[in-house]
Amino acid sequence: MNGIIIYINLALSFIISYRLFDDILLASVTSVVLVLGAYAFRTYEYESLESLNEQFVRMLVSTFFTALFVLLINSFDSVPLPNHKIIAGIILVYFALPFVNFLCYNLFVNMLQRPKEYLVIGRREEIGHILDEITQKSKGRYIFAEYINPSPVSVKEKIKEYDNILVANFELYRRARYLIEPYKNQKKIEYLSDLSEQVLKRIPLEVIDKFREYYTLEFEKAKDSPAKRILDILCGIVGIILFSPLIAIFSLMILIEDGPPVVFKQRRVGKNNKEFLLVKLRSMRKQTSGTPKFADQEKDRILRVGKIIRPTRIDESLQFWNILKGDMSIVGPRPEQIPFVREFEQKIPYYSYRHKLKPGLTGWAQIMYQYSSTLEEVKKKLEYDLYYIKNRSTLMDLRIILQTIEAIFWRRGAR
């Protein structure tokens, strides 16, 4: 559904722009930049589509940056269009698209998407809370009507009542497979491992427990690709060039406020559990104790300049150097302090899998979840990291890079 709405936005913004500009190239650039901006600011996600107010807020940010970009390009044209014409076209697109998106979303949800009822092979007390979250997140599209611990009698009685079967515990399914196989051409059999990833965009640790063999194989296959390294080098070079003026300005401000050193250095855990030296602009007063703490436990140490560079992530900009060196990637699980890693490895199952790829400057967990400062929040954030480890692709990396802009703008995950 999101893809269809994106295509509608591209077509509509192109038509409006072309009618006003009478320039195919400028209309194409305007529509592509506008939709990319809207995508970066999560305009096409379900939570945004269901609210007309949210549509206008997020589209406003996108159209503002689109207007600046298109006006800049137009200024280099040998025969530039009048600026008021460009602004009028973008304003018209701004008011049109939120209404179109809101109407399309409601049309799809209310008229075209029918709820699916499932017979669940599994125990409610073990995975019921995950299935309740899937129902809530999908706006009632998935309904888990009944749970069974399969036996010859229960399968024969219940399977005829449902068109959809959800395998929520693979061991239970394995023991009862001979009872269910005869119905595989008549019923749709799905797995909780697939459904939870599709709807929740993370891998709950309880689901890994129920499909351990499958996930062990999937995580073992995870590796960084040559394309990812090329993307890292390009982003590292561009990042260093773009952020150099800001690094210089804020380095001076740190020196004035709290003296040297300007750069904070700390050993972190990277790919395959290897340690490396992470660098960033110092945003806190110099520490006398070496005891590791979460950032929100040290708010009293944050410098005045730190209150600017931490929420905007400018303090992390020196890590483009870590990326160029090959210690980090532009996208990946955030590198954690060594004492925290050793503690979490003991307390949280599957934690070590997050080190299958290089740590990142930004990541799936950073754009999808809040800053974590408790063990339960660390577990939830790990579930997003594991989703990335399993599903990483260049397209996903580009999506994360785009949506990091929104995370910074909306102050998501920074403290």
VOGU-325125 format. One record per residue: x, y, z of N, C-alpha, C in turn; residue in one letter. Coordinates in steps of 0.1 Angstrom, whole numbers, padded with zeros to 4 digits, always signed. Example, Ala and Ser with C-alpha at 12.3 -4.5 7.8 and 13.67 -1.06 7.14 Angstrom:
2
+0132-0057+0078+0123-0045+0078+0132-0033+0078a/+0128-0022+0071+0137-0011+0071+0129+0000+0079s/
END
This chain:
415
+0008-0012+0000+0000+0000+0000+0009+0013+0000m/+0019+0013+0008+0028+0024+0009+0034+0028-0005n/+0038+0017-0012+0044+0019-0025+0034+0025-0035g/+0022+0021-0035+0011+0027-0043+0010+0042-0040i/+0009+0045-0028+0008+0060-0024+0020+0068-0028i/+0032+0062-0027+0044+0069-0032+0043+0072-0047i/+0039+0062-0055+0037+0064-0069+0027+0074-0072y/+0016+0074-0065+0005+0084-0067+0011+0098-0064i/+0019+0099-0053+0025+0112-0050+0035+0117-0061n/+0043+0108-0066+0052+0111-0077+0045+0116-0089l/+0034+0109-0093+0026+0113-0105+0019+0126-0103a/+0013+0128-0091+0005+0140-0089+0014+0152-0088l/+0025+0151-0081+0035+0163-0079+0041+0166-0093s/+0044+0156-0101+0049+0159-0114+0039+0166-0123f/+0026+0161-0123+0016+0168-0131+0014+0182-0127i/+0013+0185-0114+0011+0199-0109+0023+0207-0113i/+0035+0202-0111+0047+0210-0114+0049+0212-0129s/+0046+0202-0137+0047+0204-0151+0037+0214-0157y/+0025+0214-0152+0015+0223-0156+0019+0238-0153r/+0026+0240-0142+0030+0253-0138+0043+0257-0144l/+0053+0248-0145+0066+0251-0149+0068+0250-0164f/+0060+0241-0170+0062+0237-0185+0076+0233-0188d/+0082+0226-0178+0096+0222-0180+0097+0207-0174d/+0099+0198-0183+0098+0183-0179+0109+0181-0168i/+0122+0186-0171+0133+0183-0162+0130+0189-0148l/+0126+0201-0147+0124+0208-0135+0112+0201-0127l/+0102+0197-0134+0090+0191-0128+0095+0177-0123a/+0103+0170-0130+0108+0157-0126+0116+0158-0113s/+0126+0168-0113+0134+0170-0101+0126+0174-0089v/+0116+0183-0091+0108+0187-0080+0100+0175-0074t/+0094+0167-0083+0086+0156-0077+0095+0145-0070s/+0106+0142-0076+0115+0132-0070+0121+0137-0057v/+0125+0149-0056+0131+0155-0044+0120+0156-0033v/+0108+0160-0037+0097+0161-0028+0094+0148-0021l/+0093+0137-0030+0089+0124-0025+0100+0118-0017v/+0112+0120-0021+0124+0115-0013+0124+0122+0001l/+0121+0135+0001+0120+0142+0014+0109+0137+0023g/+0097+0135+0016+0086+0130+0024+0089+0116+0029a/+0096+0108+0021+0099+0094+0026+0109+0095+0038y/+0119+0104+0037+0129+0105+0047+0122+0109+0060a/+0111+0118+0059+0104+0122+0071+0092+0113+0074f/+0092+0101+0070+0082+0091+0073+0068+0094+0070r/+0066+0102+0060+0052+0106+0056+0044+0094+0052t/+0051+0084+0047+0043+0072+0041+0042+0060+0051y/+0046+0062+0063+0044+0051+0073+0030+0052+0078e/+0025+0040+0082+0011+0039+0086+0007+0049+0097y/+0016+0051+0107+0013+0060+0118+0011+0074+0113e/+0018+0078+0103+0016+0091+0097+0004+0092+0088s/+0002+0082+0080-0009+0082+0070-0023+0082+0077l/-0024+0077+0089-0037+0077+0095-0041+0090+0102e/-0032+0100+0102-0034+0113+0108-0032+0124+0097s/-0043+0131+0094-0042+0142+0085-0033+0153+0090l/-0033+0156+0103-0025+0166+0109-0010+0162+0108n/-0007+0149+0110+0007+0144+0109+0012+0145+0094e/+0003+0143+0085+0006+0144+0071+0010+0159+0067q/+0003+0168+0072+0006+0182+0069+0019+0186+0076f/+0022+0182+0088+0034+0186+0095+0046+0180+0088v/+0046+0167+0085+0057+0161+0078+0059+0165+0064r/+0048+0168+0057+0049+0173+0043+0054+0187+0043m/+0052+0195+0053+0056+0209+0054+0072+0209+0054l/+0078+0200+0062+0092+0200+0063+0098+0196+0049v/+0092+0186+0043+0097+0181+0030+0095+0192+0019s/+0084+0199+0019+0082+0209+0008+0091+0221+0010t/+0094+0224+0023+0103+0235+0026+0117+0232+0020f/+0123+0221+0023+0136+0217+0017+0136+0215+0002f/+0124+0210-0003+0123+0209-0018+0123+0223-0024t/+0116+0232-0018+0116+0246-0024+0130+0252-0024a/+0137+0250-0013+0151+0256-0013+0160+0249-0024l/+0159+0236-0025+0167+0229-0035+0163+0233-0049f/+0150+0234-0052+0146+0237-0066+0149+0251-0069v/+0147+0260-0060+0151+0275-0062+0166+0276-0065l/+0174+0268-0058+0188+0269-0060+0192+0264-0074l/+0186+0253-0078+0188+0247-0092+0184+0257-0102i/+0172+0263-0100+0166+0272-0110+0175+0285-0112n/+0182+0289-0101+0190+0301-0102+0202+0299-0111s/+0206+0286-0114+0217+0284-0123+0212+0282-0138f/+0199+0282-0140+0194+0281-0154+0196+0293-0162d/+0199+0291-0175+0202+0303-0183+0190+0311-0185s/+0178+0305-0185+0165+0313-0185+0157+0308-0174v/+0159+0313-0162+0152+0308-0150+0138+0311-0150p/+0130+0303-0144+0115+0305-0142+0114+0316-0130l/+0103+0324-0131+0101+0333-0119+0099+0325-0106p/+0106+0329-0096+0106+0322-0083+0092+0321-0078n/+0083+0331-0080+0070+0330-0074+0062+0318-0081h/+0065+0315-0093+0059+0304-0100+0063+0290-0093k/+0075+0289-0090+0080+0277-0084+0074+0275-0070i/+0074+0286-0062+0068+0286-0049+0054+0283-0049i/+0046+0288-0059+0032+0286-0060+0030+0271-0063a/+0038+0265-0072+0036+0251-0075+0039+0242-0063g/+0049+0245-0056+0052+0237-0044+0042+0238-0033i/+0036+0250-0031+0026+0252-0022+0013+0244-0026i/+0010+0244-0039-0001+0237-0043+0000+0222-0041l/+0012+0217-0043+0016+0203-0041+0014+0200-0026v/+0019+0209-0018+0019+0207-0003+0004+0205+0002y/-0005+0213-0003-0019+0212+0002-0026+0200-0005f/-0021+0196-0017-0028+0185-0023-0025+0171-0018a/-0012+0169-0016-0007+0155-0012-0012+0150+0001l/-0012+0158+0012-0017+0152+0025-0031+0147+0024p/-0040+0154+0017-0054+0150+0015-0054+0137+0007f/-0047+0137-0004-0046+0125-0012-0041+0113-0004v/-0031+0114+0003-0025+0103+0011-0035+0098+0022n/-0041+0108+0029-0051+0104+0039-0063+0097+0033f/-0068+0101+0022-0079+0095+0016-0075+0081+0010l/-0064+0080+0004-0059+0067-0001-0057+0057+0010c/-0051+0061+0021-0049+0052+0032-0062+0047+0038y/-0072+0055+0040-0085+0051+0045-0092+0042+0035n/-0091+0045+0022-0097+0036+0012-0091+0022+0013l/-0078+0021+0013-0072+0008+0014-0075+0001+0027f/-0074+0007+0038-0077+0001+0051-0091-0003+0053v/-0100+0006+0050-0114+0003+0053-0122-0005+0042n/-0117-0004+0030-0125-0010+0019-0117-0023+0013m/-0104-0022+0013-0097-0033+0005-0090-0043+0014l/-0087-0039+0026-0080-0049+0035-0089-0055+0045q/-0092-0068+0043-0100-0075+0052-0092-0082+0063r/-0097-0082+0075-0090-0089+0086-0088-0104+0083p/-0077-0110+0087-0074-0124+0085-0074-0130+0099k/-0082-0141+0100-0083-0148+0113-0073-0160+0112e/-0066-0163+0123-0057-0174+0124-0060-0184+0135y/-0057-0196+0132-0056-0207+0142-0041-0207+0145l/-0037-0205+0158-0023-0204+0162-0019-0217+0168v/-0008-0223+0163-0001-0234+0169+0009-0229+0178i/+0006-0229+0191+0015-0224+0201+0007-0221+0214g/+0014-0217+0224+0008-0214+0237+0006-0199+0239r/-0006-0195+0243-0008-0181+0244+0000-0174+0255r/+0003-0182+0266+0010-0176+0277+0025-0173+0273e/+0030-0180+0262+0043-0178+0258+0045-0166+0247e/+0036-0166+0238+0037-0156+0227+0025-0147+0225i/+0015-0148+0234+0003-0140+0232+0005-0125+0232g/+0015-0120+0240+0017-0106+0240+0023-0101+0227h/+0031-0109+0220+0036-0106+0207+0025-0105+0197i/+0016-0115+0197+0005-0115+0187-0005-0104+0190l/-0007-0100+0202-0015-0088+0206-0009-0076+0200d/+0004-0074+0200+0011-0063+0195+0010-0063+0180e/+0011-0074+0173+0009-0075+0159-0005-0070+0155i/-0015-0075+0162-0029-0071+0159-0030-0056+0161t/-0025-0050+0171-0025-0036+0173-0018-0028+0163q/-0006-0032+0160+0003-0025+0150-0003-0026+0136k/-0010-0037+0133-0016-0038+0119-0030-0033+0118s/-0034-0026+0129-0048-0020+0129-0059-0030+0128k/-0057-0042+0134-0067-0052+0133-0067-0061+0121g/-0057-0059+0112-0057-0067+0100-0054-0082+0103r/-0046-0085+0114-0044-0099+0118-0050-0102+0131y/-0059-0112+0131-0066-0116+0143-0063-0130+0147i/-0058-0132+0159-0054-0146+0163-0065-0151+0172f/-0074-0159+0166-0087-0162+0172-0085-0173+0183a/-0076-0183+0180-0076-0195+0189-0062-0201+0189e/-0058-0206+0201-0045-0212+0202-0047-0227+0205y/-0038-0235+0199-0039-0249+0202-0025-0255+0205i/-0024-0265+0214-0012-0273+0216-0015-0286+0209n/-0010-0288+0196-0016-0298+0187-0016-0312+0192p/-0028-0318+0190-0030-0332+0192-0039-0337+0181s/-0039-0350+0178-0047-0355+0167-0062-0350+0168p/-0067-0350+0180-0081-0346+0182-0083-0331+0179v/-0074-0323+0186-0076-0308+0185-0074-0303+0170s/-0064-0309+0163-0061-0305+0150-0073-0308+0141v/-0078-0320+0142-0090-0324+0133-0102-0316+0136k/-0104-0312+0148-0116-0304+0152-0115-0289+0148e/-0103-0283+0150-0101-0269+0148-0097-0265+0134k/-0089-0273+0127-0083-0268+0115-0093-0266+0104i/-0105-0272+0104-0115-0270+0094-0122-0257+0096k/-0121-0250+0108-0128-0238+0110-0120-0226+0105e/-0107-0227+0101-0099-0216+0098-0092-0218+0084y/-0091-0206+0077-0084-0207+0064-0069-0204+0066d/-0065-0198+0077-0051-0194+0080-0046-0201+0092n/-0034-0206+0092-0028-0212+0103-0014-0205+0106i/-0012-0201+0118+0001-0195+0122+0009-0204+0131l/+0021-0208+0126+0030-0216+0134+0038-0206+0143v/+0035-0206+0156+0042-0198+0165+0052-0205+0174a/+0052-0218+0173+0062-0226+0180+0066-0238+0170n/+0078-0237+0165+0082-0247+0155+0083-0261+0160f/+0087-0262+0173+0089-0276+0179+0075-0282+0180e/+0065-0275+0184+0051-0280+0184+0046-0284+0170l/+0049-0275+0161+0045-0278+0147+0052-0290+0141y/+0065-0292+0145+0073-0303+0140+0066-0316+0145r/+0062-0316+0157+0056-0328+0163+0042-0331+0157r/+0035-0321+0152+0022-0323+0146+0021-0321+0131a/+0033-0320+0125+0033-0317+0110+0025-0327+0102r/+0026-0340+0106+0019-0351+0098+0004-0349+0099y/-0001-0342+0109-0015-0339+0110-0019-0327+0102l/-0010-0318+0099-0013-0305+0092-0010-0306+0078i/+0000-0314+0074+0005-0315+0060-0007-0318+0050e/-0016-0327+0053-0027-0329+0044-0035-0317+0040p/-0035-0307+0048-0043-0295+0046-0035-0283+0039y/-0023-0286+0036-0014-0274+0031-0019-0268+0018k/-0026-0276+0010-0031-0271-0003-0045-0263-0001n/-0051-0265+0011-0064-0259+0013-0062-0247+0023q/-0052-0247+0031-0050-0237+0041-0037-0229+0038k/-0037-0217+0043-0024-0209+0042-0017-0210+0055k/-0005-0216+0055+0003-0218+0067+0014-0207+0067i/+0014-0199+0077+0024-0189+0079+0032-0191+0092e/+0043-0184+0093+0052-0186+0105+0054-0173+0112y/+0054-0174+0125+0055-0162+0134+0068-0154+0131l/+0078-0162+0127+0091-0155+0124+0090-0145+0113s/+0082-0149+0102+0080-0140+0091+0070-0129+0094d/+0060-0132+0101+0049-0123+0104+0054-0112+0113l/+0061-0116+0124+0066-0106+0133+0076-0096+0127s/+0084-0101+0118+0094-0092+0111+0086-0083+0102e/+0076-0088+0095+0069-0080+0085+0061-0069+0092q/+0055-0071+0103+0047-0061+0109+0054-0053+0119v/+0062-0059+0128+0069-0052+0139+0082-0046+0135l/+0088-0050+0124+0101-0045+0119+0112-0048+0129k/+0111-0058+0137+0121-0062+0146+0119-0077+0148r/+0129-0084+0155+0128-0098+0158+0127-0100+0173i/+0115-0102+0179+0114-0104+0193+0123-0116+0198p/+0129-0114+0209+0138-0125+0214+0131-0138+0216l/+0118-0137+0221+0110-0149+0223+0107-0156+0210e/+0106-0149+0199+0104-0155+0186+0117-0163+0182v/+0129-0157+0184+0141-0164+0182+0141-0177+0189i/+0137-0177+0202+0136-0189+0210+0128-0200+0203d/+0117-0196+0197+0108-0206+0191+0113-0211+0177k/+0122-0203+0171+0127-0207+0157+0142-0206+0158f/+0148-0212+0168+0163-0210+0170+0171-0215+0159r/+0168-0227+0153+0177-0232+0143+0177-0223+0130e/+0165-0218+0127+0163-0210+0115+0171-0197+0117y/+0170-0190+0129+0177-0178+0131+0192-0179+0132y/+0196-0190+0138+0211-0193+0139+0217-0193+0126t/+0211-0200+0116+0216-0201+0103+0216-0187+0096l/+0205-0180+0098+0203-0166+0092+0214-0157+0097e/+0216-0156+0110+0226-0147+0116+0240-0151+0112f/+0243-0164+0110+0256-0168+0106+0259-0164+0092e/+0249-0162+0084+0251-0158+0070+0254-0143+0068k/+0252-0135+0079+0253-0121+0078+0267-0117+0076a/+0269-0107+0066+0283-0102+0063+0282-0089+0056k/+0292-0081+0057+0293-0068+0050+0296-0071+0036d/+0290-0063+0027+0292-0065+0012+0302-0055+0007s/+0308-0057-0005+0317-0047-0011+0310-0034-0014p/+0297-0036-0018+0289-0024-0021+0287-0015-0009a/+0286-0022+0003+0285-0014+0015+0297-0006+0018k/+0309-0012+0015+0322-0006+0018+0323+0006+0008r/+0319+0005-0004+0319+0016-0013+0311+0028-0008i/+0298+0024-0004+0289+0034+0002+0296+0041+0014l/+0302+0033+0022+0309+0039+0034+0320+0049+0030d/+0328+0045+0021+0339+0054+0016+0333+0067+0011i/+0323+0066+0002+0317+0078-0004+0311+0087+0007l/+0303+0081+0016+0297+0089+0027+0307+0094+0037c/+0318+0087+0039+0328+0092+0048+0335+0104+0043g/+0338+0104+0030+0345+0115+0023+0336+0127+0023i/+0323+0125+0019+0313+0136+0018+0311+0142+0032v/+0310+0133+0042+0307+0137+0056+0318+0145+0062g/+0330+0141+0060+0342+0149+0065+0342+0163+0059i/+0340+0163+0045+0340+0176+0039+0329+0185+0044i/+0316+0180+0044+0305+0188+0048+0305+0193+0063l/+0310+0184+0072+0310+0187+0086+0323+0194+0091f/+0333+0195+0083+0345+0201+0087+0343+0215+0093s/+0336+0224+0087+0333+0237+0093+0327+0237+0106p/+0317+0228+0108+0310+0226+0120+0319+0220+0131l/+0327+0211+0127+0337+0205+0136+0347+0216+0142i/+0351+0224+0133+0360+0235+0136+0354+0245+0146a/+0341+0249+0143+0334+0259+0151+0331+0253+0165i/+0326+0241+0166+0323+0235+0179+0335+0231+0187f/+0346+0228+0180+0358+0225+0187+0363+0237+0194s/+0362+0248+0188+0366+0261+0194+0357+0264+0206l/+0344+0262+0205+0334+0264+0216+0337+0255+0228m/+0341+0243+0225+0345+0233+0236+0357+0238+0243i/+0367+0243+0235+0379+0248+0241+0377+0260+0250l/+0368+0269+0246+0365+0281+0253+0357+0278+0266i/+0348+0268+0265+0340+0265+0277+0347+0256+0287e/+0355+0246+0282+0360+0237+0292+0374+0233+0290d/+0381+0239+0280+0395+0236+0278+0397+0223+0270g/+0410+0219+0268+0412+0207+0261+0410+0195+0271p/+0408+0183+0265+0408+0179+0251+0395+0182+0244p/+0396+0184+0231+0383+0187+0223+0377+0173+0219v/+0386+0164+0216+0381+0151+0211+0380+0141+0223v/+0369+0133+0223+0367+0123+0233+0370+0109+0226f/+0379+0102+0232+0383+0089+0227+0379+0078+0237k/+0374+0067+0231+0370+0055+0240+0370+0042+0232q/+0375+0032+0238+0375+0019+0231+0361+0013+0232r/+0357+0009+0220+0343+0003+0219+0345-0011+0212r/+0334-0019+0212+0334-0032+0206+0328-0031+0192v/+0336-0037+0182+0332-0036+0168+0329-0050+0163g/+0331-0051+0150+0327-0064+0143+0335-0075+0148k/+0329-0087+0149+0335-0099+0155+0341-0097+0168n/+0335-0088+0176+0339-0086+0190+0353-0079+0191n/+0358-0074+0180+0371-0067+0181+0370-0053+0186k/+0379-0049+0194+0379-0035+0200+0385-0025+0190e/+0380-0013+0190+0386-0002+0183+0384+0011+0190f/+0391+0021+0186+0391+0034+0193+0381+0044+0186l/+0370+0046+0192+0360+0055+0187+0363+0070+0191l/+0361+0079+0181+0363+0093+0184+0351+0101+0182v/+0349+0112+0190+0338+0121+0189+0341+0134+0195k/+0334+0144+0192+0336+0157+0199+0332+0156+0214l/+0340+0161+0223+0336+0160+0237+0324+0169+0240r/+0314+0163+0246+0302+0170+0249+0299+0171+0264s/+0308+0164+0272+0306+0164+0287+0319+0169+0294m/+0317+0174+0306+0329+0178+0314+0338+0166+0317r/+0350+0169+0319+0360+0158+0320+0356+0149+0332k/+0357+0136+0331+0353+0126+0341+0364+0121+0349q/+0362+0121+0362+0373+0115+0371+0371+0100+0373t/+0358+0096+0374+0356+0081+0376+0355+0074+0363s/+0360+0062+0362+0360+0054+0350+0348+0045+0349g/+0338+0046+0358+0327+0037+0358+0317+0040+0347t/+0314+0031+0338+0305+0034+0327+0291+0036+0331p/+0285+0046+0325+0271+0050+0328+0263+0053+0315k/+0250+0051+0316+0242+0056+0305+0242+0071+0304f/+0240+0076+0292+0241+0091+0291+0231+0099+0299a/+0219+0093+0301+0209+0101+0309+0212+0100+0324d/+0222+0093+0328+0227+0093+0342+0237+0103+0344q/+0241+0110+0334+0252+0120+0335+0248+0133+0329e/+0236+0136+0330+0231+0149+0324+0237+0161+0331k/+0241+0160+0343+0247+0171+0350+0261+0174+0345d/+0267+0165+0337+0281+0167+0331+0280+0173+0317r/+0269+0174+0311+0268+0179+0298+0271+0194+0297i/+0280+0197+0288+0284+0211+0286+0273+0219+0279l/+0274+0232+0279+0264+0240+0273+0264+0238+0258r/+0277+0237+0252+0278+0233+0238+0273+0219+0235v/+0274+0210+0245+0270+0197+0244+0255+0196+0242g/+0247+0206+0248+0233+0206+0246+0229+0209+0232k/+0238+0214+0224+0236+0216+0210+0240+0204+0201i/+0252+0200+0204+0258+0190+0195+0254+0175+0198i/+0248+0173+0210+0243+0159+0212+0230+0157+0205r/+0220+0165+0207+0207+0162+0200+0208+0162+0185p/+0217+0171+0180+0218+0172+0165+0228+0161+0160t/+0235+0154+0169+0244+0143+0165+0257+0149+0159r/+0259+0162+0160+0272+0168+0155+0284+0162+0162i/+0282+0159+0175+0294+0153+0182+0298+0140+0176d/+0290+0133+0169+0293+0120+0163+0300+0122+0149e/+0301+0134+0144+0306+0136+0130+0321+0132+0129s/+0329+0132+0139+0342+0127+0138+0343+0113+0134l/+0332+0105+0137+0332+0091+0133+0332+0088+0119q/+0331+0098+0110+0333+0096+0096+0348+0092+0094f/+0357+0096+0103+0371+0091+0102+0371+0076+0106w/+0364+0072+0116+0363+0058+0119+0358+0049+0107n/+0349+0056+0100+0343+0049+0088+0353+0047+0077i/+0361+0058+0074+0371+0057+0064+0382+0047+0068l/+0385+0046+0081+0395+0037+0085+0391+0022+0084k/+0377+0020+0083+0372+0007+0082+0367+0001+0096g/+0368+0008+0107+0364+0003+0120+0349+0003+0121d/+0343+0013+0114+0328+0014+0114+0322+0015+0100m/+0309+0015+0100+0302+0016+0087+0292+0028+0089s/+0287+0033+0078+0277+0044+0079+0265+0039+0086i/+0261+0027+0083+0249+0021+0089+0253+0008+0096v/+0247+0006+0108+0250-0007+0116+0246-0005+0130g/+0246-0015+0138+0243-0013+0152+0253-0004+0159p/+0249+0005+0167+0258+0015+0174+0268+0008+0182r/+0281+0012+0182+0291+0006+0190+0289+0009+0205p/+0290-0001+0213+0288+0000+0228+0301+0000+0236e/+0300+0005+0248+0312+0005+0257+0315-0009+0261q/+0327-0012+0262+0332-0026+0265+0325-0032+0278i/+0325-0025+0289+0319-0031+0301+0304-0034+0299p/+0297-0025+0292+0283-0028+0289+0281-0040+0280f/+0290-0042+0270+0289-0053+0262+0290-0066+0270v/+0301-0067+0278+0303-0079+0286+0291-0082+0295r/+0285-0071+0301+0274-0073+0310+0262-0078+0302e/+0259-0072+0290+0247-0076+0282+0249-0090+0276f/+0261-0093+0273+0263-0107+0268+0259-0118+0278e/+0261-0114+0291+0257-0124+0302+0242-0124+0305q/+0236-0112+0303+0222-0110+0307+0211-0111+0296k/+0216-0109+0284+0206-0109+0272+0210-0119+0262i/+0201-0129+0259+0204-0139+0249+0206-0133+0235p/+0214-0139+0227+0217-0135+0213+0223-0121+0212y/+0228-0115+0223+0234-0102+0222+0246-0101+0213y/+0254-0112+0213+0266-0112+0205+0264-0112+0190s/+0252-0115+0186+0249-0115+0171+0250-0101+0166y/+0248-0091+0174+0248-0077+0169+0262-0073+0164r/+0272-0081+0167+0286-0079+0163+0290-0086+0151h/+0280-0092+0143+0283-0099+0131+0286-0089+0120k/+0282-0076+0121+0285-0066+0111+0293-0055+0118l/+0298-0046+0110+0305-0034+0116+0295-0025+0123k/+0299-0019+0134+0290-0009+0140+0288+0003+0131p/+0277+0011+0133+0274+0021+0124+0273+0035+0131g/+0274+0045+0122+0272+0059+0127+0257+0061+0130l/+0249+0055+0122+0234+0054+0124+0230+0040+0122t/+0217+0037+0126+0213+0023+0124+0198+0022+0125g/+0193+0010+0122+0179+0007+0122+0173+0009+0136w/+0180+0005+0146+0175+0007+0160+0174+0022+0163a/+0183+0030+0158+0183+0045+0161+0171+0052+0154q/+0167+0047+0143+0156+0054+0136+0142+0049+0140i/+0143+0037+0147+0130+0030+0150+0127+0030+0165m/+0136+0033+0173+0134+0032+0188+0141+0044+0195y/+0137+0045+0208+0142+0056+0216+0156+0052+0222q/+0161+0062+0228+0174+0060+0236+0171+0049+0247y/+0180+0040+0248+0178+0029+0259+0187+0032+0271s/+0181+0031+0283+0189+0033+0295+0185+0023+0306s/+0177+0013+0302+0174+0002+0311+0176-0011+0304t/+0177-0022+0312+0180-0035+0305+0169-0039+0296l/+0156-0036+0299+0145-0040+0291+0145-0032+0278e/+0149-0019+0279+0150-0011+0267+0162-0015+0258e/+0173-0020+0264+0184-0025+0256+0180-0038+0249v/+0171-0046+0255+0166-0058+0249+0158-0055+0236k/+0149-0045+0238+0140-0041+0227+0149-0035+0215k/+0159-0027+0219+0168-0021+0209+0176-0032+0201k/+0180-0042+0209+0187-0054+0203+0178-0061+0193l/+0165-0061+0195+0156-0068+0186+0156-0061+0172e/+0157-0047+0173+0158-0040+0160+0171-0042+0154y/+0182-0042+0162+0195-0045+0156+0196-0059+0149d/+0189-0069+0155+0190-0082+0149+0181-0083+0136l/+0171-0075+0136+0163-0074+0123+0172-0068+0112y/+0180-0058+0115+0189-0053+0105+0200-0063+0102y/+0206-0070+0111+0216-0080+0109+0211-0090+0099i/+0198-0094+0100+0193-0105+0092+0189-0100+0078k/+0184-0087+0077+0177-0082+0065+0185-0071+0058n/+0198-0069+0062+0205-0058+0056+0207-0059+0041r/+0205-0047+0035+0207-0046+0020+0211-0032+0018s/+0216-0029+0006+0220-0015+0002+0208-0006+0002t/+0197-0011-0003+0184-0003-0003+0180+0000+0012l/+0181-0010+0021+0178-0007+0035+0188+0003+0041m/+0200+0002+0037+0210+0012+0042+0207+0026+0038d/+0203+0028+0025+0199+0041+0020+0186+0046+0027l/+0177+0037+0029+0165+0041+0037+0169+0047+0051r/+0178+0040+0058+0182+0044+0071+0189+0057+0071i/+0198+0059+0061+0205+0072+0059+0195+0083+0058i/+0185+0081+0049+0174+0091+0046+0167+0094+0059l/+0162+0084+0066+0153+0086+0077+0161+0090+0090q/+0174+0089+0090+0182+0095+0101+0180+0110+0102t/+0177+0116+0090+0174+0131+0090+0162+0134+0099i/+0152+0125+0097+0139+0127+0104+0142+0124+0119e/+0150+0114+0122+0153+0111+0136+0160+0122+0143a/+0169+0129+0136+0175+0141+0142+0165+0153+0144i/+0158+0155+0133+0148+0166+0133+0138+0164+0144f/+0133+0152+0146+0123+0149+0157+0129+0145+0170w/+0142+0146+0171+0150+0143+0183+0147+0129+0188r/+0147+0120+0179+0144+0106+0182+0157+0099+0186r/+0157+0093+0198+0168+0084+0202+0181+0092+0207g/+0180+0105+0209+0192+0112+0213+0190+0118+0227a/+0201+0117+0235+0201+0123+0249+0214+0129+0252r/
END
